Amino acid sequence: MPAISRTTVEEPLVHWPELGVCRVPYQVFMDQALYDLEQQRIFRGDAWHWVGLEAETPHPGDFKTNYIGDTCVFHGILPPNPQESCH
């Protein structure tokens, strides 16, 4: 992913209307650079993210997939001999 250079406080990513933050600028929903920056800072940074409960995958070989932001994650317990049952 290319680095996003627009990250300084002096150069805001979004220019809010004079009415303040009560109206969200259309750019927030359409700017790919802003979306990429949010994904990087919120979902791919140094943080723990909840993926699932142990009770959701109680047996070896059980698994669950989920998303953290737009990144697919895998949660599960490997079987006792994963070379025989994971392909």
C-alpha positions as CSV (number, residue, x, y, z in Angstrom):
1,M,0.0,0.0,0.0
2,P,1.5,3.4,-0.9
3,A,2.2,5.8,1.9
4,I,-0.2,8.6,2.3
5,S,1.6,11.9,2.7
6,R,-1.3,14.1,3.9
7,T,-1.0,13.5,7.6
8,T,0.1,16.7,9.2
9,V,-2.1,18.8,11.4
10,E,-1.4,21.9,9.3
11,E,-2.8,20.2,6.2
12,P,-6.3,18.7,7.1
13,L,-7.6,15.8,5.1
14,V,-11.1,17.1,5.2
15,H,-12.3,20.7,5.0
16,W,-15.4,21.1,7.2
17,P,-18.0,23.6,6.2
18,E,-18.4,26.8,8.3
19,L,-21.4,25.3,10.0
20,G,-19.0,23.2,12.0
21,V,-19.0,19.4,12.5
22,C,-22.8,19.1,12.4
23,R,-22.7,18.4,8.7
24,V,-20.3,15.8,7.3
25,P,-18.6,16.8,4.0
26,Y,-19.2,14.5,1.0
27,Q,-15.5,14.0,0.8
28,V,-15.5,11.9,3.9
29,F,-17.4,9.2,2.1
30,M,-15.7,9.4,-1.3
31,D,-11.9,10.1,-0.7
32,Q,-9.9,6.9,-1.2
33,A,-6.8,8.4,0.4
34,L,-8.8,9.2,3.6
35,Y,-10.3,5.7,3.6
36,D,-6.9,4.1,3.3
37,L,-5.5,6.3,6.0
38,E,-8.4,5.3,8.4
39,Q,-7.9,1.6,7.6
40,Q,-4.2,1.9,8.4
41,R,-4.5,4.0,11.6
42,I,-7.6,2.3,13.1
43,F,-7.4,-1.3,12.0
44,R,-3.8,-2.1,11.1
45,G,-2.0,-0.3,13.9
46,D,-0.5,-1.5,17.1
47,A,-3.7,-2.5,18.8
48,W,-5.6,-5.6,19.9
49,H,-8.9,-6.3,18.1
50,W,-11.6,-8.6,19.2
51,V,-12.0,-11.4,16.8
52,G,-14.2,-14.0,18.6
53,L,-14.9,-16.0,21.7
54,E,-13.3,-19.3,22.6
55,A,-16.8,-20.7,22.8
56,E,-17.4,-20.0,19.1
57,T,-14.7,-22.5,18.1
58,P,-14.7,-25.1,20.9
59,H,-13.2,-28.1,19.1
60,P,-9.9,-28.6,17.2
61,G,-10.6,-27.9,13.5
62,D,-13.4,-25.4,14.2
63,F,-12.8,-22.0,12.7
64,K,-14.5,-18.7,12.1
65,T,-13.8,-15.8,9.7
66,N,-14.5,-12.2,10.4
67,Y,-13.4,-8.7,9.2
68,I,-11.4,-6.1,11.0
69,G,-11.9,-3.0,8.8
70,D,-11.5,-4.4,5.3
71,T,-9.0,-7.1,6.4
72,C,-10.2,-10.7,6.6
73,V,-9.1,-12.5,9.8
74,F,-9.2,-16.2,10.8
75,H,-10.0,-17.4,14.3
76,G,-9.8,-21.1,15.2
77,I,-8.1,-24.0,16.9
78,L,-5.8,-26.2,14.9
79,P,-6.4,-29.9,15.0
80,P,-3.9,-32.1,16.9
81,N,-2.1,-33.0,13.7
82,P,-2.7,-30.0,11.3
83,Q,-0.5,-31.5,8.5
84,E,-3.2,-34.3,8.0
85,S,-6.3,-32.1,8.1
86,C,-5.4,-28.6,6.9
87,H,-4.9,-28.1,3.1
